[in-house]
Amino acid sequence: MTDEWRGWREAAEAALYGTNGFYLRAEGPAGHFRTSVHASPLFASAVARLVTELELDDPAVVDMGAGRGELLTGVLAALPEGFPVRAYAVERAPRPDGLDPRIAWCSEPPTGVRGLLFANEWLDNVPTDVAEADGEGVVRYVQVRADGEERLGDPVTGPDAAWLARWWPLAGPGERAEIGRPRDEAWAAAVATLQEGLAVAVDYAHAWGARPPFGTLTGFRAGREVRPVPDGTCDITAHVALDACAPAGSELISQREALHRLGVSGERPPLSLASSDPAAYVKGLAAAGEAAELTARGGLGDFGWLLQRVRPV
């Protein structure tokens, strides 16, 4: 109902995952925006390389926020023939028709597995409350109606206030922040399901000292950025304070650096190949173009990668 005022976390949860929610629709996320998974199969190949580098017997691959299984489909295709792996797609939407039967479809990540847990653009869709400093500098929750209209509500207190003070303090009236505590908790809970291996979160990110003063909450529909309206017609997303999610001993790097480590460089094939093997040259050029998009500064290459090793107790 448009006259019901709620915090952004509650409103976005209902709009994205409630009855007829945006992420439960048949077309899936790919019908509205393009991620690294959709940009090139090189991304799935890089994830497959992460799996093989773990050097674990019968490893699992757990894809958090799996969409319609596109990443796992690509990973299975990229792994060496006969490589033993168990694939789990974690997603609230129903299992899509025609998905590879090797992929298990789950609403929650399996526990006690050894392998790779991968979350590509998952945390940005974990709903958060939004805070804003009022005219006197008092930090208050932002409330919203289903038509997108906003007003300021009660002062932020308790764990949310502590999170803001530690990770995203607001300096003056009008400044806004997304309270990332639910994302920290969601990531910690996901990582806790691993017995051994590597957990990786990939997302739009910002870090301490460079937080956007007015927040990043926005919407997407049919490939276009739109006003965030929690009525189920658009994606509602906000960049992630990945440094707040990262425990001691983990690593934060850019997608550009991560993919370079995994052999996705964007290097063009030698010109001599054009005459000796024209088909291979054209294929190499196409791959170089896709790699360049995945690693581009000012684009996908600026995504943050959080890498967290999990060792058996």
C-alpha positions in Angstrom: 0.0 0.0 0.0 1.4 3.4 -1.0 0.5 5.0 2.3 2.5 2.5 4.5 5.8 3.9 5.7 8.6 1.4 6.3 12.3 1.3 6.6 14.2 0.6 3.4 15.4 -2.8 4.5 11.8 -4.1 5.1 10.5 -2.4 2.0 13.3 -3.7 -0.3 13.0 -7.3 1.2 9.3 -7.4 0.2 9.9 -5.7 -3.2 12.7 -8.1 -4.2 11.8 -11.4 -2.5 8.2 -11.2 -1.4 5.1 -12.4 -3.3 5.7 -11.5 -7.0 9.0 -10.0 -6.0 11.4 -8.7 -8.6 13.9 -11.6 -8.2 11.2 -14.3 -8.3 10.0 -13.3 -11.8 10.5 -15.7 -14.7 12.9 -13.5 -16.7 15.4 -13.5 -13.9 18.1 -10.8 -13.3 19.5 -11.2 -16.8 16.3 -9.7 -18.2 17.2 -6.3 -16.5 20.9 -6.0 -16.2 24.2 -7.5 -17.3 26.8 -8.8 -14.9 30.3 -10.1 -15.5 28.8 -13.6 -15.9 26.8 -12.4 -18.9 29.6 -10.3 -20.4 31.9 -13.2 -21.2 32.4 -16.9 -20.6 36.0 -15.9 -19.6 34.5 -15.0 -16.2 33.2 -18.5 -15.6 36.5 -19.9 -16.8 38.3 -17.8 -14.2 36.0 -19.1 -11.5 36.7 -22.7 -12.7 40.4 -22.0 -12.4 39.8 -20.9 -8.8 38.2 -24.3 -8.2 41.1 -26.3 -9.6 43.7 -24.2 -7.7 42.1 -25.3 -4.4 43.6 -28.8 -5.0 40.8 -30.4 -3.0 39.4 -33.9 -3.6 35.8 -33.8 -4.9 35.4 -30.0 -4.2 32.1 -28.2 -4.2 31.2 -25.0 -5.9 28.5 -22.9 -4.2 27.0 -20.0 -6.1 25.3 -17.5 -3.8 22.5 -15.6 -5.6 22.7 -17.9 -8.6 20.2 -16.1 -10.8 19.2 -18.8 -13.3 22.3 -20.8 -12.9 24.3 -19.1 -15.6 27.6 -18.9 -13.7 27.6 -22.6 -12.6 26.6 -23.7 -16.2 29.7 -21.9 -17.4 32.0 -23.2 -14.7 31.0 -26.8 -15.4 31.7 -26.3 -19.1 35.1 -24.7 -18.4 36.4 -27.4 -15.9 38.6 -30.1 -17.3 36.7 -33.1 -18.6 36.1 -35.6 -15.8 37.0 -33.1 -13.0 35.0 -34.2 -9.9 32.9 -31.4 -8.6 29.6 -30.8 -6.8 27.7 -27.7 -7.9 25.1 -25.9 -5.7 23.0 -23.0 -6.9 21.7 -20.9 -3.9 18.7 -18.9 -5.0 15.2 -18.0 -3.7 13.6 -18.3 -7.2 12.4 -21.7 -8.4 14.7 -23.9 -10.4 14.7 -23.0 -14.0 13.6 -25.5 -16.7 16.4 -27.2 -18.6 19.2 -26.5 -16.0 22.1 -29.0 -16.0 21.0 -31.8 -13.7 24.5 -31.8 -12.1 23.5 -28.5 -10.4 21.7 -28.8 -7.1 19.2 -26.0 -6.5 19.0 -24.8 -2.9 17.3 -22.0 -1.0 20.2 -22.0 1.5 23.9 -22.9 1.1 24.8 -26.4 2.1 26.8 -26.8 5.3 30.1 -28.6 5.9 31.3 -28.5 2.3 34.9 -28.2 1.1 35.5 -26.0 -2.0 34.6 -22.6 -3.4 31.8 -20.4 -2.2 31.3 -17.6 -4.8 29.0 -14.6 -4.4 28.9 -12.5 -7.6 26.7 -9.4 -7.1 24.8 -11.1 -4.2 25.6 -8.8 -1.3 24.4 -5.6 -3.1 20.9 -7.2 -3.1 21.0 -8.0 0.6 18.6 -5.2 1.8 19.8 -2.6 4.2 18.3 0.3 6.0 19.2 3.8 4.9 20.2 6.5 7.3 20.3 10.3 6.9 21.5 13.1 9.1 18.7 15.7 9.7 19.0 19.4 9.9 20.5 19.2 13.4 22.9 16.4 12.5 20.8 13.7 14.2 21.2 10.5 12.2 17.7 9.0 11.5 16.3 6.0 9.6 14.9 6.9 6.2 11.4 5.6 5.7 9.8 4.9 2.3 6.4 4.2 0.8 5.8 1.8 -2.1 5.6 4.7 -4.5 9.2 5.7 -3.5 8.4 8.8 -1.5 10.6 9.2 1.6 10.6 10.8 5.0 12.9 10.7 8.0 11.9 8.5 10.9 13.3 7.6 14.3 17.0 8.2 15.3 19.4 5.3 14.5 20.4 3.6 17.8 21.9 0.3 19.0 24.0 -2.0 16.7 23.1 0.1 13.6 24.4 3.2 15.2 27.6 1.4 16.2 28.0 0.1 12.7 27.7 3.6 11.2 30.1 5.0 13.8 32.7 2.4 12.9 32.3 2.1 9.1 30.3 5.0 7.7 30.0 8.1 10.0 27.9 10.9 8.6 29.6 14.3 8.8 26.6 16.7 8.4 23.0 17.4 7.6 21.7 15.7 4.4 24.4 13.0 4.2 23.2 9.5 3.8 24.5 6.0 4.2 23.3 2.4 3.7 23.7 0.5 7.0 25.7 -2.5 5.9 25.4 -4.6 9.1 22.9 -7.1 7.5 25.5 -7.7 4.7 28.3 -8.3 7.2 26.1 -10.8 8.9 24.9 -12.5 5.7 28.5 -12.9 4.5 29.7 -14.3 7.8 26.9 -16.8 7.8 27.6 -17.9 4.2 31.3 -18.3 4.9 30.5 -20.3 8.1 29.0 -23.1 5.9 32.4 -23.9 4.4 34.5 -26.5 6.2 37.5 -25.7 4.1 38.3 -23.8 0.9 37.8 -20.2 -0.4 35.0 -17.8 -0.1 34.8 -14.9 -2.7 32.4 -12.0 -2.8 32.4 -9.8 -5.9 30.5 -6.6 -6.0 30.2 -2.9 -6.5 32.1 -1.6 -3.5 33.5 1.4 -1.7 36.0 1.6 1.2 36.7 3.6 4.3 37.8 7.1 3.4 35.9 7.1 0.1 32.3 6.5 1.0 29.8 8.4 -1.2 28.3 11.2 0.9 24.8 10.6 -0.3 24.8 6.8 -0.5 24.4 4.6 -3.5 20.8 3.3 -3.4 19.4 3.0 -6.9 17.1 0.9 -9.1 17.5 -0.9 -12.4 14.9 -1.9 -14.9 15.3 -3.3 -18.4 19.0 -2.3 -18.5 18.5 1.2 -17.3 19.2 2.9 -14.0 15.9 4.2 -12.5 14.6 5.8 -9.3 14.5 3.1 -6.6 10.8 2.4 -5.9 10.0 -0.6 -3.7 7.0 -1.8 -5.6 8.5 -4.9 -7.2 8.9 -3.5 -10.6 12.7 -2.8 -10.4 15.9 -4.1 -8.9 16.9 -2.2 -5.7 20.6 -2.2 -5.1 23.3 -0.4 -3.3 27.1 -0.6 -3.4 28.8 -2.7 -0.7 31.1 -1.7 2.1 33.2 -4.8 1.5 35.9 -3.7 3.9 33.3 -4.0 6.7 32.5 -7.6 5.6 36.2 -8.5 5.5 37.7 -10.2 8.6 41.4 -10.1 9.5 43.4 -12.2 7.2 41.2 -11.8 4.1 42.2 -9.9 1.0 40.5 -7.1 -0.9 41.5 -6.5 -4.5 39.9 -5.1 -7.7 38.4 -7.4 -10.3 41.0 -6.2 -12.7 43.8 -7.6 -10.4 41.9 -10.8 -9.6 41.2 -11.7 -13.2 44.8 -10.9 -14.2 45.9 -13.3 -11.6 43.6 -15.9 -13.1 44.9 -15.4 -16.6 42.3 -13.0 -18.0 44.5 -10.2 -19.3 43.0 -8.7 -22.5 46.2 -9.2 -24.4 45.7 -9.1 -28.1 47.0 -12.1 -30.2 50.1 -11.5 -32.2 49.5 -10.0 -35.6 51.4 -12.8 -37.3 48.6 -15.1 -36.3 46.3 -13.3 -38.7 48.1 -14.8 -41.7 49.1 -18.2 -40.3 45.7 -18.9 -38.6 43.1 -16.3 -39.4 40.3 -18.1 -37.5 42.4 -18.3 -34.4 43.3 -14.7 -34.7 39.7 -13.6 -34.9 38.9 -15.8 -31.9 41.8 -14.3 -30.0 40.7 -10.8 -30.8 37.2 -11.5 -29.6 38.5 -13.0 -26.3 40.8 -10.0 -25.8 37.8 -7.6 -26.2 35.8 -9.6 -23.7 38.7 -9.6 -21.2 39.2 -5.9 -21.7 35.5 -5.3 -20.7 35.8 -7.5 -17.6 38.9 -5.7 -16.4 38.2 -2.2 -17.6 39.0 0.7 -15.2 35.8 2.7 -14.6 33.8 -0.4 -15.4 33.7 -4.0 -14.4 37.4 -4.0 -13.5 36.7 -1.7 -10.6 34.4 -4.2 -8.8 35.8 -5.3 -5.5 36.8 -8.9 -4.8 36.9 -10.1 -1.2 38.9 -13.4 -0.9 38.6 -15.2 2.4 40.4 -18.5 3.1 38.7 -21.1 5.3 40.9 -23.7 6.9 39.6 -26.8 8.8 39.5 -26.4 12.5 
